[in-house]
Protein backbone atom coordinates (compact mmCIF):
# COMPACT_ATOMS: atom_id res chain seq x y z
CA UNK A 1 0.00 0.00 0.00
CA UNK A 2 1.15 3.47 -0.77
CA UNK A 3 0.93 5.59 2.36
CA UNK A 4 3.06 7.76 4.56
CA UNK A 5 2.38 7.94 8.32
CA UNK A 6 3.90 11.41 8.38
CA UNK A 7 1.34 12.62 5.82
CA UNK A 8 -1.91 10.80 6.63
CA UNK A 9 -3.97 13.12 4.40
CA UNK A 10 -1.79 12.63 1.32
CA UNK A 11 -4.22 12.69 -1.62
CA UNK A 12 -2.47 9.90 -3.56
CA UNK A 13 -2.40 7.44 -0.67
CA UNK A 14 -4.07 4.06 -0.97
CA UNK A 15 -7.14 3.52 1.17
CA UNK A 16 -7.86 0.11 2.67
CA UNK A 17 -11.53 -0.83 3.05
CA UNK A 18 -12.63 -4.05 4.73
CA UNK A 19 -16.29 -5.00 4.61
CA UNK A 20 -18.02 -6.77 7.48
CA UNK A 21 -18.14 -9.97 5.46
CA UNK A 22 -14.40 -9.96 4.98
CA UNK A 23 -13.79 -9.02 8.60
CA UNK A 24 -15.63 -12.04 10.01
CA UNK A 25 -12.82 -14.62 9.51
CA UNK A 26 -10.38 -12.34 11.33
CA UNK A 27 -12.82 -11.97 14.20
CA UNK A 28 -13.40 -15.74 14.39
CA UNK A 29 -9.66 -16.45 14.34
CA UNK A 30 -9.10 -13.93 17.13
CA UNK A 31 -11.88 -15.40 19.25
CA UNK A 32 -10.49 -18.92 18.74
CA UNK A 33 -7.03 -17.72 19.70
CA UNK A 34 -8.45 -16.26 22.91
CA UNK A 35 -10.13 -19.56 23.78
CA UNK A 36 -13.77 -18.85 23.04
CA UNK A 37 -13.93 -22.02 20.95
CA UNK A 38 -11.58 -24.68 19.58
CA UNK A 39 -9.35 -23.54 16.71
CA UNK A 40 -10.29 -26.73 14.87
CA UNK A 41 -13.72 -25.17 14.25
CA UNK A 42 -12.08 -22.72 11.84
CA UNK A 43 -11.48 -25.54 9.35
CA UNK A 44 -15.22 -25.49 8.63
CA UNK A 45 -15.42 -21.72 8.30
CA UNK A 46 -18.07 -20.69 5.77
CA UNK A 47 -19.18 -24.24 5.08
CA UNK A 48 -22.80 -25.36 5.18
CA UNK A 49 -23.72 -26.65 8.61
CA UNK A 50 -20.75 -25.12 10.43
CA UNK A 51 -20.95 -22.81 13.43
CA UNK A 52 -19.69 -20.07 11.13
CA UNK A 53 -21.63 -20.27 7.86
CA UNK A 54 -20.87 -18.13 4.85
CA UNK A 55 -24.06 -16.13 5.14
CA UNK A 56 -27.39 -16.19 6.90
CA UNK A 57 -29.02 -16.07 3.47
CA UNK A 58 -29.83 -19.26 1.60
CA UNK A 59 -28.28 -19.41 -1.85
MOPE-V148122 format. One record per helix or strand of 3 or more residues. SS is the DSSP state (hx for helix, st for strand). FROM is the first residue (numbers start at 1). LEN is the number of residues. Records with the same first field share a line. If there is no record, write none. Layout:
SS = FROM-LEN, FROM-LEN
This chain:
hx = 5-3, 20-14, 39-6
